[in-house]
Amino acid sequence: MTAKQILDAFSETLMRDERILIPRERELLMSLLQNSRAISSGNPETQSAVTAAIARAVGETVAQRAFALLGSNIVDQILAQGSSSSGAEETTSVVPLQLRSPQPPSQTPQPPSQAPRRPGGPQPTDPTPQPPSGTPQPPSSTPQPPTTAPHPPHRAPQPPNRAPQPPSRTPQPPSSTRPFGLPVQQSYLEQGSSVAVLDLPKIAQAQCVVLDEFLAPQELDELISYALRHEMEFRSSEVISPSGEPGTLDYDHRRSRVLMDLGEHQEVILERIRGVLPRVLEKLGIEEFQVTHAEAQITASNDGDFFRPHCDDTQEMIASRRVTFVYFFHREPRPFEGGELRLYDWPGNGAGGYQSIMPQQNQIVFFPCSVLHEITPVECPSGAFADSRFTLNGWLHK
């Protein structure tokens, strides 16, 4: 077999291992590829660049997780082979990669001749559309982000007669940046150490602003009554397809019902939002902008309804969206469970995790439209429309 055939077979084996890529990550990756190809189909150079960036991202993630599973065994084998070939009295200097911050060595090891190469690329996220409709189908279970921790590698034997020197780090400047301005991993050597360290990618935590008691009690009661009176006008939620076409039904991606006509309640909620927007943008780290228009809708999520991970600005027709808002309301006592709003950190590879916001009466959440997020399945035992998880949600456009 050629070297390429060996690597291809190894890659195929890793892709089938759920400790390397879980099914949901493969699903998100497929959606990202389909969206990027649909958007850049008219420009081969752009499509090639996007494909290359995704390839680097997948390679980096697979390499990190494969090392966490296999790295220590590989180092043990190298040490065993080195000891058997050089004799019991000789010492062997190896350069294992370490995926966590090292502790200062107690003895000074011999420096290697060169630092190992790092796998390159960012972690992909899933650009997912908007609003689907139709007869509900049971959703698949929602997996959790992987939490596999790397095993610390074994250190090589050290020469006994050298005085220890304090280590110092000399980072290499990154040659490129990640999407959204996140820097590529930097690899560096500890001076006076045989351990080469590969930094974990920096995690950008998802930003959000949560405000309680957003509407007056009377306004809240009127909004609940309005939603219940207009039950027959709710329609199955739709999404935007990877080709950019609106009005697509995809029950594997989203299940809920929406009401587009909010009557006077749309102006009530938007007036409140205008009053707090400068403070919200400051907390989110978003520069103030002129809101050209706003979208708003009431969403009803009943038993088994959900919305898979997605971003709110990934398609060309909605690229002007800047801020998402989600206002929670429901009957008391709350007649449902689940329906959490999860905001994922970047990159979403399990290292950063997510924030989980449980629906609270009369509470509103603001976050950037570029944040990957999802709605976990709702549990509503009665199945009654009036017992649904309701939100008045929408987007502010620049």
N, C-alpha and C positions, 0 to 999 in steps of 0.2 A: 504493500500500500504506500501511496505517496504521503508526504507530510500533510498535504491539504485534505486527503481522504481521512486520515487519522483524526485531524482537527474537526472535520465535518461530523464524523461519527461521535466524537466526544461531545460536541455542541448539541447534537440531537439528543443524546442521553441526558445532558443537563437540563434541556428544555422540558423534558418529561418529568423531571423531579420537582415536586411541588415545594420542596424546601428551597429551591432556586427561584422559580417563578410560580406563584400561586395562580389558579384559574382566573381569578378576577384581574390580575395584572396582565395576563395574556389577552383577556377580553379588552382591557383598556388600551393595550398596545395595538391590537387590531383596529379598534375604533380610531386611534390616532393616525395610523397609517392610511386608513381609508379616507379620513378627512383631509389629510395633507395632500394625498394624491388627487383628490377631487378638486381641491382649491388650486393646486399648481399644475394641473394637467396641461395647460397651454404653454407652460414654460419648463422645458426639460432640465435646464440648469438649476432652476429653483427646486424642482422635484428631486434632482440628484443630491443637492445640498441638504434638503430636509431628510432624505433617506439616510445620508451619511451621518447626520447628527443623531438620528434615532439609533442607527447601528452602533455608534460610539456609546450611547446611553445604555443600550441593552448589554453591550460587551462589558462595560464598567460594572453594572449591577450583577451580572452573572459571575464575573471574576471575583468580586468581593464576597458574594455568598458561597461560591465554590471554595474559595480559600478558607472561609470560616469552617467549612465542613471537612476539607481535605488537607489544609495547610500543615497542621501539626504532624499528621501521618507522613507527609512528604518530607518534612524536616527530619523526623525520626529515621526514615530510610536513608537520607543523605548522610546523617551522622553515623549510622550503623555501617554503611558502605565505606565511609572515610576511615572509620576506626579499624575495620578489617583489612583494608588495603595498606595502611601506613604503619601499623604496628601499635602495640598497647601503650608505648611510651610517648608517641607523637600526639600532638594536639591538632585538631581540625578547625579551621575558621570557615564558618558559613554565614550567609547573609539572608536570614529569613525575613519575610515581610510581616509587619505587625500592624493590625488594624485598630489599635487603640494607643493612647498616649503611654509612652514607655516610662518605667521607673528608673531613676539614676542608678547606673551599674555600680556594684560594690568593687569590681576590679576593672581595670582598663583593658578592653579587648583590642585586637589588632584591626585597624580600619581596612575595609575591602577596597579593591582597586576601582570599582565604580558602583554607582547606585543602580538598583534594579529599575526597569522601566515600569511605568504605571499604566494600567488600562485607562482609556480616556472616554469621556463623554458624560452627558447629563442623564438623569433619570426621567423617563417619559411620564407625562401626565395625560389624562384622557380628556380631550375636548368633547364635551357632550352638549347637545342642543337644549331645546326648550320644551315647551308644552306638548300627551297622547289621549286616545279615546277608545270606547268599545267595551266589550264584555271582559271583566277582570279575569285574569288567570293567576294562579298562585305563583308568587315570586320564588326565585331560587334563594337559598340561604345566603346571607351576607357574610363573607369571610372577613377575618380580622387581618390587619397588616402584619407581615411576618415580624417576629421578634427574635430570630436566631442570633445569638451573640457569638462572636468569633472566639476560638480557643487561643489562649496565649501560646506562642511558639516557645520551643525549648531553646535556651541559650547554648551557644557553643562553649566548649571548655576554654578557659582563659589561662594565659601564661602566669605562673605563680610569682615571678620575681619582679613585677613592675609596680611602681607606685601609682595609686589611682589618681586620675585627673578629673576635675569637674567637667561634665559634658556641656556643650553649648550647641544650640540649634542654628543652622544656617539654611533658612528656607530658600528654595529655588523660586524665582518669580514665575507665575503662571504665564503660559504662552498664549492662552485664549481664555474666553469667558463662557460661562454657561448661558443658556437662554434666560431672560429676565435679569441679566446682570449678575448671576451667581458665579463665583470663580470656580474654575476647574480645580480638582485636587492637586495639591502640591506634594511632591516627594522630596525628602531630604535625608541626610545622614547626620547622626550624632557624631561630632568630632571625638575621636578616641574611642569609638564604639564600632562593633561589627554588626549592629542592628540597623537596618534601613527601615524607616518609618513611613507609611503611606497614610496621610491624613484622611479621615472620613470627610465626605462632602459636607459643607456647611448647610445647616438646616434653616430655612426661612420659615418661621412660625406663621401660621395663618392669622391674619389680623381681623378683628371684629369689634364692634361697639354694641353693647346691649343696654337698652333703656327700659326701665320698668314704668308701669302706670302711665302709658303713653297717651291714652285717650281718657276723657272724662267718663265717669261711670254711666251717665245717660247716653253718651255717644257709643260706648261699648254695647249697652243693651239694645240700642237701635240697630247697630250693625248686625248683631246676632239675629234679631227679629227679621231684618232684611234678607239675610242669607236663607233662613228657614222658609220665608214666604216665596222665595224664587227658586225653590228646589227643582222644579220642572225645567228651568232654563239652564241648569248646569249641563255642560257637555263634556264628553271624555277628553282628557288632556292630549295634546299633540306635541310632537317634537319636530325639529328641523333635521332633515336627512343629511347624510354626509355630503351629498351633492349640492346642498344648500337650499333644497326645496322645503317650504313650510307646509304645515298641515299633514304631516306624516304620523300614522299611528304605529307605535312600537311598544307592545305590552310587555316585552322583555326588558325594556329600558325604563318605562314610566307608566304608572297606573294611578289615576286620580280623576277628579272632575273639576272643571273650572267654570266660573261665571265672569264674563267679560264686561257686562254692564253693571257698574257699581252705583249708579245714580249719584246722589249728592255725597255719598260716602267717599268717593274718589277725591273730591276737592277737600274734604275734611282731613283725610290722611295726608294728602300732599301739602296742605297748609301747615300741618304740624311738622312735617319733614323739613320744609323750607326754614322753619324757625330754628331747628337744631343742626342743620346741615353744616354750617361753618365749623362748629365744634366737632362734629362727626368726622369731617374730612381731616381736620388737624390730628385727631387721635389715630386715624387710619394711615396718616402719612401721605395723603393724597393732596396735591396742589389744588386750590380752589379753581373751579371751572364754571362756565356758563351752562346751565342746564337747558338744552335745546327743547327736549320734551321728555315725558315720563310715561312708562307703561305701568298698568296696575290691573290686578285680577284677584278674585277670591277663589281659593283652591280648597276643595273638600276631599279629604283622604279618609277612607273607611277601612274596614277590616281587610288586611292583606295588601293595601296600597303602599307604594314606594316610589322612589326616584333614584336610579343608579347614579354613581359618581359622574359629574359633569362640570363644565365651566359655563358661564352665562354669556360669553363674548367670543366664542370660537369661530362662528360663521361670519362671512362677510356682511350679511344683512343685519347682524346684531353687533358688529364690531365697535360701534360707537357707545355701547353701554359701558358705564364706569362703576356704578355702585348698585349693589343688590340690597333690597330691604325685604324683611319677612316679619309681618306682624301676626302674633298668635292670638286666637280667641276661640272659645268653645263654651259649651254649657257646663254648669257647675252642679255637683262635683264632676271633675273631669272623667268622662265616660270611656276613655280609651287609654292604652299604654303604647309605648314605642313612639315611632314617628320622630325620632331625634334628628336634629340638623347636625351633620358632621362636617367640619371644615378641616381639610387635610393640609398638613404642612408640605412645603416643597423642599427636596424632592420626596414624593410619596412612596418611599421604599421601606417603610417600617422603622427607619431610624428616628424620624421626627414625630410620627404618630399623627394625632388629630385632636381637635377640640370637639366635644359633644355638648349640644345645647338641647335640653329637654323643653318642649313647649310649655310656656307659663302664661297664664291668663294676662292679657293687656300688656304684653311685652313685645318689643320690637328689636330686631337684630339688623345691623348694617355690616356689609363686608364688600371688598372689591370683587367685581364680576369675574376677575381672572382666577379667583381661588377655587380649587377643586373641592366640590362638596356633594353631599348626597342626603337623601331622606330615608331613614331606615324603615322597614315594614311596620305598619300600624296594626295594633291589635284592638279591635272593637267588637267585643262579644255579641252585642245586641244587633249589629249590622244596620241599625237605624240611621238614616241620613242625619237626623238631628244630633246624633252622638258622634259625628265625624270630628276629625282634627281639622279645624279651619285656619286658614291663613289669608291675610290680605297682603299679597306679595307683588313685587314689581322691580323696575329698573330705571335708573336715572341716566339719560344719554348726554354726552358732551356734544 
